[in-house]
């Protein structure tokens, strides 16, 4: 740990260097809304260094020594242990998360699943008295997640694949043909009509390879690396759906094709539209100031997304319930962002459509993403907000980790960061299961959910007191 003064200077430098890397089916029947046991009566405990002892015995005052010793009744005062509030909020959030995950997962970006989830969230916020609406926006993107390449015959296999940059979208199924490096001599004389070409990297550009097989009638292309590991390559323009796979998988496919007919499917789904859910509690000051509490509600395809990002959305709903009948000088704006997994599209759209005045009036953005798994709650963001949260956590005996950089991944605070808006990102530190079928409820920790809700609400109150 570096000293606060040193840290502040160092952080100003480090903050600027923060690395960015984007980095996490079924028609649901109408379902009843979960009834949360946690109502919003409890007030946030004031910061006391040490919890008072459970029962207070007022020592008899010396003046009464001469009189018979009156028995002074002991006063039982209910004291809320520091983490009881975290526990209560954690339990409420886990209840919401369980419902969300069981009833509304997966929520792949830009799909019908995302639409249904957005409507559920809008209705949840509206039921709590917020001014809730859906903000649609255009997305021109192919999801890099999901079952992009499968072998269907002779046996079913999922192959890890990445969309080639500038690939065409589409879902194509056909017999796989090994065409070497797709040099002119490699293309069979009878063409490649209706086939999927298996192509090795090297010698000529990816664009030349894919164009060559396209011209020969191929409906899709699988390009494999000529050195160990996966890769992503770029094409010159859209022809056919084309994906990149590792050398290991390429070699495996090559020998499978040598052994007999292989049928494969490439799935590159194009997302054209997504939506944010926005829910406002107007401020009493009516001066345009806004504090945003956000997190993305979409998941990558085919995963439960309990931690990424059910945990953040459930935390937002808990805070919304807890503060539903409180007042703040600024507008409190909850935003569930869509299409984050495709490239932070929802938050970029929201910030992109703000006027300069609206940007200047955005006091702060609190981002909640993948906060449910890891040793402790961590935060990343603007120094002043981090220090406020750190101090408050210390006063309440809550362990958190203050991060200054993120060595991989990013999230919806990034667009606010880029617009110069103060922001803080609440996260867990175990990302080992996100974007996988293992991102399940059982790996989400109730205490981490409660801690983020607790600290998020505390920061909101501190900003209000601060005249934020
Ligand atoms: Zn996420």
Boltz pocket constraint, residues with backbone or C-beta under 6 A from the ligand:
constraints:
  - pocket:
      binder: B
      contacts: [[A, 23], [A, 24], [A, 296], [A, 298], [A, 307], [A, 308], [A, 309], [A, 340], [A, 369], [A, 370], [A, 410], [A, 411]]
      max_distance: 6.0
